[in-house]
């Protein structure tokens, strides 16, 4: 029984030593609300510019799909015409002119590349750099708070702090503080400049987006307006579709079916 009590006491003492060793002193984390607002806005704008890049790529891809769909449709229309039909040559002309529409699409793609994608990539690279510096700032905050936590734990130690260790830790804190503050101040100066540049940058990009689409559709319209004889087509015939088959009640197919029944 005495041995059991001794073991229990030893375990309690060991547990208390471990607890004292690993106890965490809670310090107020290093923070800067002004910086936090700027970082959030940088992340937001980076996401929007990247989204615009992705949407531009999708737009170009969809134009390619549109032209291919036009070609397939034109081919089917041409197949429905026979030589004796009035618009047979026009249907072939439409199919041939779509090659010129494809050329217009190539010009459109070049405008997207030069006027939108390349500038957006270059501009967004600055936001990517900004986010990398945000990560470096965060790393320095973690290091600084780690040192601050350690020196506070040393000061509150029941054994008393070793003056030499305190001095060494204080040197680390001073260095970490300066390292953090220098970068933090730099980012607080740079981020507003980068954010304020968006209007100056996005205006010409917006203009090029509109202009490239305008040029594409104007060129497409100009090419397709060359199809001959379409001005004589009477579309009113689509309003009422005549029945060219024998009515069901008179059809021999229906009578044969009735006889079998």
Buried (B, 14 or more C-beta within 10 A) or exposed (E): EEEEEEEEEEEEEEEEEEEEEEEEBEBEEBEBEEBEEBBEBBBEBBEBBBEBBEEBEEBBEEBEEEBEEBBEEBEEBBEEBEEEEEBBBBBBBBBEBBEBBBEBBEEBBEBBBEBBBEBBEEBBEBBEEBBEBBEBBEEBBBBBBBBBBBBBBBEEBEEEBEEEEEEEBEEBBEEBBEBBBEBBEEBBEBBEEBBEEBEEBBEEBEEBBEEBBEBBEEBBEEBBEEBEEEEEEEEEEEEEEEEEEEEEEEEEEEEEEEEEE
